[in-house]
């Protein structure tokens, strides 16, 4: 049995008639980076808000650091760091003032305070803007400052709700580096993200949620290995009707999925199947915009588990 820092048992959260989280069960071990993936509206942020005491469960239980998020809410808040999708910052303070206040609220003083402020200000990367009022900041600057504030007390349990959305590549890389630093010192990170590459690179395990339910869970490499096969991906230029049926009987085809205007063909040897697929589609009068071969991604894991693409849902 692992050392579970986060435990969810039968969690349900309703908003009126809408069920945002539907009987969720999961456990996160100490020192683990757990990537929580799913399309918008799947229940990711609602789950984070329950775990961080911002919402009460409708049913079920949740524990963080061995503490019940309802009965021990104040103690939970003292144990964790939290950066939500939308930064909630006092616009009449400077960035430096916000970080200094946050650090002092968590008891940092003297040299420890100065050293930690220097570290998180480097992560925020605001330059001279650190001494400007937050009301003058861009969206990206606010996100970086909010993340720095969540990390200022070097928490052992950190919740990051889509922390790199809207950040430029350099800032995103800095955030990735900080998450990896936290992992290196044994912190537990619960990370929701819409970026598949981010989850793949940073997570020890990922859980994929859809319609409020956990549909698949495991290490990224293991989940992709379950899909296992090469994938021939065909972008269809016209009506996809009949495309799946046209190629399903070809030798070497293990599985065929049709999503919007993409045809995904699973096979043991993608290179050998490209030609036959192209020929068969042409024979049926189906227009092909592009045809590629690749290995499975987390998006393919999601497709296998749910029948639709995570990436496509995010883009819509």
Buried (B, 14 or more C-beta within 10 A) or exposed (E): EEEBBBBBBEBBBBEEEEBBBBBBEBBBBBBBBBBBBBBEBBBBBBBBBBBBBBBEBBEBBBBBBBBBBBEBBEBBBBBBBBBBBEBEBEEEBBBBBBBBBBBEEBEBEEEEBEEBBEBBBEBBBBEEBBEBBBEEBEEBBBBBBBBBBBBBBBBBBBBBBBBBBBBEEEBBEBBBEBBEBBBEEEBBBBBBBBBBEBBBBBBBBBBBBBBBBBBBBBEBEEBBEBBEBBBBBBBBEEEBEEBBEBBEEBEBBEEBBBBEBBBBBBBEEBEBBBEBBBEBBEEEEBEBEEBEBEEBBBBBBBBBBBEBBBBBBBEE
